[in-house]
């Protein structure tokens, strides 16, 4: 199977209108799925969710107005309340008190350690199995000519993805004692804000200046004619940690590694496989990195690893876990940032084939739906 591909172009509002009309049914289904999670995990009813979303709309309009234009248009075209669209993009904040699913593993490889001389980046995105019907691949081309290709949940604007400036990002959920439910720019809006900068990686890193109410990890890399690089940003409310590659590799899971003045809630409250997954993907790719021969196949090998199964890099539902802890690798992403190419699976990569998409071909007229 392959993920639904949503392609839209134009101004931010035109992109939102096209996206909302194409994915209206998926967005409605995703909203219902999250309403159940908000209710069961966070004790929020539908009216409270909508009101919270409206508050996040205000912070988004203030700090990331282009994204707000897109989200407003998505809501209008999909026929749902505007607060609910912002609630979807703030689902991490709204599930803060009840969510215990924290798996995701990312890896970046510097170009001087790859067989192609290109910067490689990828991750496994692990989440609830109920999300599967509402996961999409979103491609946008705006009025500036800037293009973005990203994994997303229906109604959201970004997750792991890349842009035409050669910048890519992968993300991991973090948890700290600084986190609160409201007051910042939504988690998934932060990701979109990073990808929405056509000027390249330096401009993208200004995302650290945006206010946030929950912790997020961003593994960021770039390729291109001037060479490639990678860094990791551990973003907590009011604090930023920075990590850099070692021996050509940079990996991250769901715990803080930088020395920040906070309590790591994932480690202290839950523990688990995050304590080895970050190292494990380095371990699997270390020999190829030392030989300067890492390929996309090596990243696939790392992301299909089952040490610690079922709580492994390649994650599977453990029937003995309570239902609220059921999770699996919903999608695996591998990117070549020089080629602007993205490989992606619909489900665990040990069970599903990667499909390949390239920004060079995805905006041919037959793919683009006008608003």
Beta strands, then each sheet from edge to edge (+ up, - down):
strand 1: 4-10
strand 2: 104-109
strand 3: 120-127
strand 4: 135-142
strand 5: 147-153
strand 6: 161-163
strand 7: 167-173
strand 8: 216-222
strand 9: 229-236
strand 10: 239-244
strand 11: 249-252
strand 12: 328-336
strand 13: 341-344
strand 14: 355-358
sheet 1: 1+ 4+ 5- 6+ 7- 8+ 9- 10+
sheet 2: 11+ 2- 3+ 12- 13+ 14-
end
